Each structure stands twice: as structure tokens, then as C-alpha cells.
Amino acid sequence: MEGPAFERAVNFGAYTGVLRQMIHLLKYERVRAVATLLGRLTAAACLQLEGDIDVEELLIIPVPAHKARMRSRGFNQAELIARAAQRGIAESIGRRVSLEVTALLRVRFAESQVALSAEERRKQIRGSFKVTSRDAVKGREILLVDDVLTTGATASECARELRQAGAQRVWVVTPARALGRAAQDSSEESVRSALELEPFSASSSSASQSEQSYSPSSSGLFTSGTARGTLLQRRGITST
């Protein structure tokens, strides 16, 4: 069996409960403001990579969406999460980070992979991505961002293309990962605790942020708070 093309994949918690609800709100209900919260969790997950990355600057690339998906959904959720997480990732790993959203393209549309086995996913996804700018990725260490890691087939195929184009190493981070029931139960409390953040405005969604580089500073990622009401009410998120 072919192993993954990436070095390591990290995530914040199991794809269940609150975290699953948040991802569904973003992907299927188009509540873009949820990307801000998912970005914070993604940045926190990158603390696990702190001792692994030894370059001065890391290139962030979101898993691209096919143009047909972009037309139907209106956005790429991986890109929204990556933009929201960019500054926090710099804080987590203590490195400069930059965001690149055009160097990797999805050239083949794939139907839902939910019912497929790991091997079927690998076969279906093969050849779905293409590097459009070798100069942008050559010699770089890359952090690939997506919303959920299931079997790792999509992330591995992206990493394979990036490495063939000259990327040095590829890491993967997602806010959520599909896990067994025991792991789901144990991570739910961690997700709920991490969401005890200061309120944010729904208009603060990072979808409109311009691409730029960030350097780490001394500011913290999370602030403790008291939860009241539902997740959406606490965050002031509306679906409009």
C-alpha cells in the first residue's frame, strides 16, 4: 500500500459534535463567519508542529476546490480557513508564513467520497490536482490546509503533486479528523473548551483579507470566556 506523500498531519479534534456542526455550517449553510473559529482551531493544532519545522518561512496552501464546486458553493472552505488561521499559525510555530492560493489547481471534479473505502478514495483522487507555478513551490516547505482529514487520500495527492514540482516537504493541518467513536468522545470536551473565546463580529470573516505574510509576535491565540446560549448565539453569527 502506498504511504502518504506528506510528512505529518495534525488536527485539533474529532469530526463530531460541535466541530462537525461548525464545518457543516460553513460548507453547506454558507455561514462564512464560522471560518474564523475554525481558523483559530487550525492555528492551535499547529502547535503540534512547533518542533518539526525548522525553516524561516512556511508556505500555506489550501486544498483547492474544483471550479464546478466553486460555482455551486461560492467559495472554497479550505481557503477561508487558511486565511483565518494565517496569523495564528505564525504564532503557533514561531515562523513567518505566507499564503498562496493559485499555485495548486484542482483539474478534475470528484463526486462525494463519503461512501468510499481508503483505496477507492486514492484511486478516485489520483490526477485531480496540478501545480500551476513550480517557481512558487520549488524548494519550499508547505503547510496544506483543509477542513477535514478522513483517509488522507486528498491531502496525500496534493502533497505528491507539490513534491513532484519541487516542494521540499509538505505538512497537513485540519481543524477536524474523522476518528473512531472513543477518540471522538475524548476530543469533544477539548473542542468546547477551545471555543470559549471572546465574541467576534460576523463581519470579521477573513474571506476578504488580502494575501500577505505574517511574522510571529508575543500576542496569544485564545482568550478564556464564559459560554452562554447556543454556539451561533454566542458568536453573533447569522446565516445572512
Protein Blocks (a to p, Z undefined) as FASTA:
>chain_A
ZZdfbfbdcdfbdcehjllmmmmmmmmnopaklmmmmmmmmmmmmmmmmmmpccfbdcdd
dddddfklmmmnopafklmmmmmmmmmmmmmnopacdddfklpccfbdcddfklpcfklm
mmmmgopaccfblklmgopacddddfbdcklmmmmmmmmmmmmnopabdcdddfbdcddf
klmmmmmmmmmmmmmccdddfklpcklpccddddddfbdfbdcdddehjfklmnopafZZ
